Amino acid sequence: MATSRSYAFQETPLNTFIEEAYERVGILGDHLTAQQIQAATRSLNFMLTEWINDGLPLWTIQQRMRGLTEGQTTYELPQTVSEILEMNLRQTSRILRGIPVASSGIAANAFDNNPNTSCQQTAENGYLGMIWRQVPALVQMVGMISQETKIYQLSLQIKDGENFKTVLTIPKQEFPQGELLWFVIPAPQKSTECLIQETGGDILNIQELYFENVVQDTVMTSLSRAEWMALPNKNQQGQPTCFYWDRTIRPVLSVWPNPTVFYKSLFFTCTVMMEDAGDLLNQVDVPSRFYEPLVAGLAAKLAVKYAPQKVQMMGEIYQSVYAKAKDNDTQKQPLRIGVSWRGGYTW
């Protein structure tokens, strides 16, 4: 007997979950009102915010980078960042010795380390990059400083034979004026030309563009609030070795010592808030292995509003299926125990 050879259920839209949850409490989808759909969407958003506080959902873990500024101690991070898990100081090497190119504007201004100059383009969807004719370059990271606060949607492309191919897509986001934002290329490849292309209809105005190789990552130590407050000189400059994560409504990251000019970036893993449920045809920001807990949990919340007699039963079903999914949502590496002695180390 043939199988479906389809995985469409992995992309189930929101309306399917809402209809299924209502059916479990005894309300058929054909009879749902606009108010009931709105109530279900609201309840689902509350549940997703509960989940981020209950353990460590693996699909909410992301790798991110944050540019450092000489002499600056504190840095704002997006409100969507919930918790920082690990933090590294990343030292890199800028790849120059090439020929700057641009669709318009003065390309060399984006590679001169001068904050008073920029490659200001004159047309939408332009590009900016560099050509290495002698020796192909291995670009592992790209960093960008916008001369003005703008929203860009970017594509990072490399020369592949006679054509260009995209190796990184940077979704539409704000680039604050004068702030260095970093992006990691998932599968870096050597190429004779690398460029960024605006794809969202905006006009590039770039103060500095960095194509870089990773030289070294150094683990940084997390400080508690008390340890941070106990530091006698928070403005001391040097190589950052510690960080303090202040989980306020607008989270703030502080590093110590604050960086000298030689240290330009942080590379860290963090958990982020799950996306809102959104429109009925949107996908929900959870993996399919959590679809059943999602429906069961939504049904339990809707029972409180529309079927009080089923609250206990729906709650028990939800707790059971959620516990199974949560227990399986872990990393399963074997335990390793290392033994060290002077002059050596072994597993």
HURA-V852558 format. One record per pair of residues at least 6 apart in sequence whose C-alpha atoms are under 7 Angstrom apart, sorted by the first residue. I is the first residue (numbers start at 1). J is the second residue. If there is no record, write none. Layout:
i: (I,I)
j: (J,J)
//
This chain:
i: (10,11,12,13,13,13,13,13,14,14,14,14,14,15,15,17,18,19,20,21,21,21,21,22,22,22,23,24,25,25,25,40,41,43,43,44,44,45,45,48,52,57,58,60,60,60,60,61,61,61,61,62,62,62,63,63,63,64,64,64,65,65,65,65,65,65,66,66,66,66,66,67,67,67,67,67,67,68,68,68,69,69,70,70,70,71,71,71,71,72,72,73,73,73,73,73,74,74,74,74,75,75,75,76,76,76,77,77,77,79,79,79,80,80,81,81,81,81,82,82,82,83,83,84,84,84,85,85,86,86,87,87,87,87,87,88,88,88,88,88,88,88,89,89,89,89,89,89,89,90,90,90,90,90,90,91,91,91,91,91,92,92,92,92,92,93,93,93,93,94,94,94,94,95,95,98,98,98,99,99,99,100,100,100,100,100,101,101,101,101,102,102,102,103,103,103,104,104,105,105,105,105,106,107,107,109,109,109,110,110,110,110,110,110,111,111,113,115,117,118,118,118,118,118,119,119,119,120,120,120,121,121,121,122,123,124,124,124,125,125,125,125,125,125,125,126,126,126,126,127,127,127,127,128,128,128,129,129,129,130,130,130,131,131,131,132,132,133,136,136,136,137,137,137,138,138,138,138,138,139,139,139,139,139,139,140,140,140,140,140,140,141,141,141,141,141,141,141,142,142,142,142,142,142,143,143,143,143,143,143,143,144,144,144,144,144,144,145,145,145,145,145,145,145,145,146,146,146,146,146,146,146,147,147,147,147,147,148,148,149,149,149,150,150,150,151,151,151,151,152,152,152,152,152,152,153,153,153,153,153,153,153,154,154,154,154,154,154,154,155,155,155,155,155,155,155,155,156,156,156,156,156,156,156,157,157,157,157,157,157,157,158,158,158,158,158,158,158,159,159,159,159,159,167,168,220,220,220,221,221,221,222,222,222,223,223,223,224,228,234,234,235,235,236,236,237,237,237,237,238,238,238,238,239,239,239,239,240,240,240,240,240,241,241,242,242,243,243,243,243,244,244,244,245,245,245,246,246,274,275,277,289,290,293,293,293,296,296,296,297,299,300,300,300,300,303,303,304,337,338,338,339,339,339,340)
j: (288,283,283,280,281,282,283,284,280,281,282,283,284,280,281,295,40,29,295,295,296,298,299,28,29,299,29,299,299,303,307,302,277,298,301,277,298,276,277,274,273,329,329,271,272,273,274,269,270,271,272,269,270,271,268,269,270,267,268,269,182,183,265,266,267,268,181,182,265,266,267,180,181,182,264,265,266,263,264,265,259,264,259,260,261,237,258,259,260,258,259,235,254,255,256,258,252,253,254,255,252,253,254,251,252,253,251,252,253,249,250,251,272,273,270,271,272,273,271,272,273,270,271,269,270,271,269,270,268,269,219,220,267,268,269,217,218,219,220,266,267,268,217,218,219,220,265,266,267,216,217,218,265,266,267,214,215,216,217,263,212,213,214,215,216,212,213,214,215,210,211,212,213,211,212,130,131,132,130,131,132,107,108,129,130,131,107,128,129,130,127,128,129,126,127,128,121,122,119,120,121,122,119,119,128,117,118,119,118,119,206,207,208,209,208,209,208,207,207,147,205,206,207,208,205,206,207,204,205,206,203,204,205,203,203,201,202,203,197,198,199,200,201,202,203,197,198,203,204,195,196,197,198,195,196,197,194,195,196,193,194,195,192,193,194,192,193,192,190,191,192,190,191,192,188,189,190,191,213,188,189,190,211,212,213,184,185,188,212,213,214,182,183,184,185,211,212,213,182,183,184,210,211,212,180,181,182,183,209,210,211,180,181,182,208,209,210,178,179,180,181,206,207,208,209,175,176,177,178,205,206,207,177,178,205,206,207,176,177,175,176,177,174,175,176,172,173,174,175,172,173,174,198,200,202,170,171,172,173,198,199,200,169,170,171,196,197,198,199,166,168,169,170,196,197,198,199,166,167,168,169,195,196,197,164,165,166,167,194,195,196,164,165,166,191,193,194,195,165,191,192,193,194,185,185,241,242,243,241,242,243,242,243,244,242,243,244,244,244,256,257,257,258,257,258,257,258,259,260,257,258,259,260,257,259,260,263,255,256,257,258,259,256,257,255,256,253,254,255,256,253,254,255,252,253,254,252,253,285,285,284,325,325,318,321,322,314,317,318,318,314,311,314,315,318,310,311,311,347,346,347,345,346,347,346)
//
